[in-house]
Amino acid sequence: MPIDATQPYDDQNIFAKILRGEIPSTKIFEDEWAYAFPDINPQAELHILVIPKGAYVSWDDFSAKAPPEEIAGFIRAVGHVARLHGLVEPGYRLLSNIGPHSGQEVPHLHVHLFGGQPLGPMIARR
């Protein structure tokens, strides 16, 4: 069920539990700003979730409240994960859903990194 990205942060969301080690995950990358792991329901040959370690509901929340070094660290982590998987040359897609119109399901900022295959148009053409 899509969530309202303006709601307060819920520290019982699945990504918060993954960050605390309460729910197991397969670590792909971790540093002081971010944690990356495979999506459990992949939508492409490569589908990785990258989440900030801070408590942010959405990009809006993150961009308004995170200090500059945390923003830079998270963005660098996303790029690092793409480079780790050799995605820069063939290309990849980043997606972050924000709010109910986008279908955001987990109230913790996260970036979907898709790659490993041609991905086609981002939104079906009408």
Number of C-alpha atoms within 10 A of each C-alpha: 8 15 17 18 23 13 12 12 17 14 14 10 13 15 24 22 13 16 17 12 10 11 11 10 15 11 10 15 15 16 12 12 18 21 23 24 18 17 18 11 7 13 13 15 12 17 20 25 23 27 25 28 20 17 20 24 24 25 18 13 19 18 13 10 13 15 10 10 10 19 16 12 15 22 16 14 23 23 13 13 21 20 12 11 12 14 19 12 7 10 14 17 15 15 12 17 19 25 19 13 10 11 14 21 16 22 27 27 25 25 21 22 24 24 23 15 13 13 14 7 7 8 6 6 5 3
